[in-house]
Amino acid sequence: MKGPARSAALGAFIYLALLAAALLGACSMGKVSTTRHALVYGVSLYQSMYVEGEDYTNNLTYSDNDAVSMGSILAAAGWEEANIRVRARGSGTTTSTLPTKANLFADLDDLAASVSSSDTVLIYFSGHGTYRSSTDTTYFIPYLGISDEASPSLYYSLCVSPAELAAKLEELPTDKVFVILDTCYSGGFVDTGSATDTAPQNYGIFDDGTEPSTVLYALGNFGELLSDNADRYNATPPITISAAGAEELSYENPYYSHGIFTYLLLESAENGDSNNDGYITASESYGYILNRFESVWNSQYYSSIDPVSGLYADYLPRISGGARDLVLFED
């Protein structure tokens, strides 16, 4: 569930965050492949009888903006295919064209039958996320995951878990895969057993709002964590970038007309080329996002409390994916 504005100061560890990005960039660089495919999904309208963003409903306001803008910037950055599915007011009601779990998996099946080992695949989703305590499982929620009625139900079978997504991605004949999620609890997709997270999953959840020293430690040892991934696992995991930790909420904001994370991700396509080589890699994009979180979000809303959850509004993007880097955008 994304919410309105709030946050916490990241303070002095921004320098270490940028160092972390540099360490990842020093790992094996993936070249731009001949063909790059993107599946871009966004859901703002879960309950059609209400308007987007209406209070006390499950509707969001800007997740459709996130998806449309992400698809456009990928196309401008040289991605040959950008299949965009959105659910918003005026986007139509034909289920076969909407961002449902069934359509996502069908799209991945189509890619599995057509891509080559040199191709790159990106899956982007903006919308709600949830956590199921009975099974200790995080999900992102496509359209139909929340029933379209005045008193809605949550259907976990129509949501997407890390294990389900990982199984589908393993069917792809390429290991050049990005997963980018702008949802609450999306850090649950970062550490799926084949990758090590870069910061505590509960970074933004403290009784007193203080910043834990473990964040500094994790970011300062990012390169070591990535090397450890490569040593421990034979398979190459997807490069996964999440808006928030597995125990954190993420937020959208009317000032940006986007989710905070996606707004900064889009900015990184223009401003994230730290070595000026004409390419923005996953590590460069992540480093830019993390740095900008200080000035556009966390430092501004450090003392603010979310009125729904009662939690501090600060949160932190995450990245994982083994000791390698891939090009995300081109200047």
Protein Blocks (a to p, Z undefined) as FASTA:
>chain_A
ZZddddddekjmlmmmmmmmmmmmmmccddddfbdcddddddfblblkbcehiahiabdf
klmmmmmmmmmmmmmnopabdcdddddehiajafklpccfklmmmmmmmmmmmpcfkbcc
dddddddddddfklopacdddehkaccdfbdcddfklmccfklmmmmmmmpcbfbdcddd
ddehklmmmmgoiaccfbdfklmmcfklpacfklmmmmmmmmmmmmmmmmmpmbdcdddd
dfbdfkbccdddfklopafklmmmmmmmmmmmmnonopacfklmmmmmmmmmmmmmmmmm
mmpccfklopafbdcdddeebjadddfbdZZ
